[in-house]
């Protein structure tokens, strides 16, 4: 196999003083921090769809980036060329994982049988590359949103035939995830939602989505899949209202249909902000429910109202992300998948590397600063003190469920009605964050 990225060597760590654009400034893979190597805290993954498939197409214009990798697009030769490019790319960056949709890795055929043959052929080739390089599969999924048959969703479709085609696609996707040793399987309900209630039976649609997920768990466990199933929340786009709106909504759905023992959440930064939350919010909600599974690492643009999937550059966000991950104890079967794409005007092979270097360095710096925040201790101590009234006396009885309204009303008779809670001191806490980030 000839080298594809001929003018780019292995990307090395050179430190924050380096001016080399093809070097890491903060990501030092083997540096031990907070008890583990940096690469173990930051299990980076390449998103097959953006990095090897996205060509800069938008609704106003054709693609600007050549992702043919020397082969005719729409062929199995092109599918294999993308494998060659992807493994060379990951090897040069020191990325140890990849994520994929089934239709990222092959061109879909006219029949299920032929599509599945193509999936078998390409995953044989991917497996060879995995064995050669040691690179692993983080998670896989089925693309059940691009094909016109999924215009009304897959699990949420109004067509039983489309539902069966979706089930067949999930079955095969699970087969190849197990074949590749993937640690997770993701449900991203890209079109699991509705445009108008005038034509929608929400109860039926949500019950059918749950049914598809239950069948998937049953089949996955039967064929030896031991990893986690993930739901990836998103509030809108492409549907106006999607059923997996945010972390809280997705967790409520999983618990309602008794799926919470097998499923965790894959949280994407840009999706959280589209829901009107911070990235940290959806991470925290997932964590306190024991359901933080994996992360799609990207960011949005606050001036735009859609899913821009930019490479992360905001160190505040990555610091608070890693703060949540470290406090949670890490992600057993998850990692940091760069669901990120170059801007349309950044169209060269070098730009592919610049994007990943930016993202990896931004998360590495976020990890370093998150550790400093935790070790500093002032924020944790402040939060603990802020709720200290619930550690003794009547507060402790409230927490332990050892009281009732009558007792609390009697207790309240002796409280000054003008009492105020202690100051929240938000500005003070934000100054601590700034002092650590810029120390």
FENDANOR-V500575 format. One line per field, one symbol per residue. ss: DSSP state (H for helix, E for strand, L for the rest). A space follows every 10 residues. Layout:
ss = ???
This chain:
ss = LLLLLLLLLL LEELLLLLLL LLEELLLLLL LEELLEEHHH HLLEEEEHHH HHHLLLLELL ELLLLLLLLL LLLLLHHHHH HHHHHHHHHH HHHLLLEEEE EHHHHLLLLL LHHHHHHHHH HHHHHHHHHH HHHLLEEEEE ELLLLLLHHH LLLLLLLLLH HHHHHHHHHH HHHHHHHHHL LLLEEEELLL LLEELLHHHL LHHHHHHHHH HHHHHHHHHH HHLLLLLEEE ELLLLLLLLL EELLLLHHHH HHHHHHLLLL LLEEEEEEHH HHHHLLLLHH HHHHHHHHLL LEEEEELLEL LLLLLLLLLE LLLLHHHHHH HHHHHHHHLL LLLLLEEELL LLLLLLLLHH HHHHHHHHHH HHHHHHHHHH HHHHHHLHHH HHHHHHLHHH LLHHHHHHHL LLLLHHHHHH HHLLLLLLLL LLLLLHHHHH HHHHHHHLL
